[in-house]
Amino acid sequence: MLISIEEIGLATILFIWIVILTRFLTKSLYEALIKRGVKERVAIYYNRKIIHMLAGGLVAILVPFYFKTPIIPFILAMILAAFSYIPYKTGKLFYWYQVPENMYDVHFCVMWGVCLAAGWLLTGNPWFGVLPIIFMSFGDAITGIVRNTLFKRRTKSWWGNLAMATVTIPIGAWIFGAVGAGIAALCSIIEHYEFGMIDDNITVPLAALAILLILNPVPNI
């Protein structure tokens, strides 16, 4: 299936939106939070979660309705992964949402593209790729916001995982019924654990995608 002009146009608009969000809006928010006395790392991780939702999550929801293939979204994700990686390579970090000790934002972009393409191409249905991204985007964002609010630092908390479950279980049920709700609950537990550089931006979407492919449920949408 050929890529349409409409897809290219929408992808361009979304790319511009993500650039505005990551380069300007979140930077302004960071500066405002710092002026209010918010700790630097707290401000940084608030920004990461905002980017998760308003870039990764928002675009993922739009994909099934406006794109005919995963080609353009996958390319967009890889371009954004490269743009996220370059500051780490050069040492000139986007300090308002990047930290030197991890490149989890790069993991986010890569997994976004990989899960979307794999889920869609292996099943012929975009929701198999989109739901894992939603769990990674909105679910992980909620855990981070709760964590920041309660502990003022990056740490794992079951309160955050409970918040993730309250958000992702209804979404999973809406898209894949009981199977989707069950996977959402499991991913809310998986998010609590990390294994070195293998963070929840990798484990959560991969686990969700793998289970969806194994169970192959019929989507409600």
N, C-alpha and C positions, 0 to 999 in steps of 0.2 A: 504494500500500500504506500502510495506516494505521500510525502510530507506536504501539507497544504501551506499556503501563504498565511492563512489564519493562525495556524500553529506557530509559525515563525514569528508572527506579529505578537501573539500573546506571550510567547517565551521571551521576547525582547522586553515587553512591558514588565513581566515578572522579574527579569534580570535587573532592570533599572530599579524596580521597587526594592529588591534585596540589597543592591548597592547603596541606595538612599538609607535604608534601615541600618545596615551594618557600618557604614562610613560616617553617617551624619546624625541620624536620630538617636541611636544608642550612645554615641559619643556625647551628645548634648545631655542625655539622661545621666550618664556617668558623671559629668561635670556638675550637674545639679545635685546629685546624691552626695558627692564629695563635699560640696559646699554646705550641705545640711548635716555633715558630720558622720555620714555613713562610711564604714570601713571600706578601704579600697577593694579588697577581695569580695566583699559582700556586693558592692556595686557591679563588679565584673561579672559575678555569677548571676545576678539579676539580669544583666544584659544578655548573657548566654541563653538564658531560658526564654527571654523575650524573642530572641532570634530563632530559637527552636520553634516557637509557636507561630510567629508572624512571617517567618520565611519558610522553614521546612514544613510545618503543619498546614499552613494556609495553601501553599502551592500543591501539596499532596492531595488535599481535598478537591482542588480544581481539576487536577489531571484527568480523572475518569470522565469528566463532563466535556472537556474541551480538546483533548488530544486523542488521536486515533491510534497512535503507537507510542511506545516508551522511548523512542529514539531521541527526540528533542529534549524531553526532561532528563534523560540520562546524560546527554552531552552537557546540558546546563549544570547538572550536579557535579560533573567532573571538572568543568571550568571553575566552578566555585570552590571545589576542593583544592585545585591548584592555586587559586587566589588566596585561600586560607593558609596554604602551606608556605608560600613564598615569604611572608613575614618571619616565620620561624627560621627559614633558611638564611635570610639576610640579617636576622637579629633586630629587625625594625618591627616589633609587634604592634598590632592594633591594641594598645594597652587597655582600652576600655572594655574589651571582652576576651582577650587572649592572655595566657599566662605561660611563662617559660618552661614550667615543669611538665606540661602535657599538651598534646595536640588533639584533644578530643573533638574540637570543632571540625578538624579535618576528617576524623573518623566519621562524624555525623554526615558530612557531605558525601563521602564515598559510600557509606552504607545506604544513604537515601537513594542514590542512583542504582546501586547493585540490587537492592531489595525490590525496588520498583520494576526494574528490567527483568529480573529473574522471575518474580511472581507473575508478572503479566505474560511474559513469553512462554513460561512453562504451563500456564493454564488457559491462556487466551482471555483472561479476565483481569482488568487492572486492579480490582479491589484486593486481590491476593497480594499484590505488592504494596498497595496503599495502606492497608490496615497495620502492618508492622511499622510503617513510617509514622502513622498516627500515634501508635503506642510510644515510639521513640521521641516524637516531637512534643505532643501534649502531655503524655504520661510522665516522661522524665522531667519536663518543665515544671509540672506541679510539684513533684518531689523536691526539686531544687528550690522553688519558691518557699515551700514549707520549711525546708532545711535552713535556708537563709534567715527566715523570719524567727525561727525558734533558737538556732544555735549560732548564727552570725559567722558561719564558716562552712567550708565544704566537708561534709561528713554524711554518712549514711544514717537514716533514721526510719524506723518502722512507721512513724507518723507520716512521713513522706510517702512511703509505699501504700499506706492506707488511703491517702489522698489520691494517689495515682489510680488505685483500684476504683475509687468512686467516680473518677472521670472516664477511665478506659472501659470498664465493664459495660456501661450503657452503650458506648460507641460500638464495642465489639458485638453486643447483642443486636444492635440496629443493623449492622452490616451482615453478620453471619449467624445470628440467632444464638442459641445456647453454646454452640462451639466457639463462637467469637467471644462470648462472655467468659467462658472457661479459660481460653487462651489469655485474655486480658488479666484475669486473676493470677494465672501462673506467671505472666510477665511482670506483674506488680511485685511478685516475690523475687524473681530473677534480678530485677533492677537493683536489689539491695546488695548484690555481690559484684565485685570486680576482681580480675586476675591479672595484676600487673598493668601492662598497657592495654589489656583487653578490657575495655570499660563497658558501661551499660549501653553506650551508643552502638556497640557491636553485639553484645549478648542478647539484648531485648529484641531488636528487629530480626536477627537471625533465628532465634528461638521461635518467634511468632511465625516467621515465614516457613520454617521447617515443619512445624506442626500443621499449619494450613495446607501445605503440599501433601503431607501424609494423610490427613483426614479428608481433604478435598471436599469441604462442605459446599452447599449451594448457597450463593449469596442472596440476600433479600432484595438487593438493589439491582 
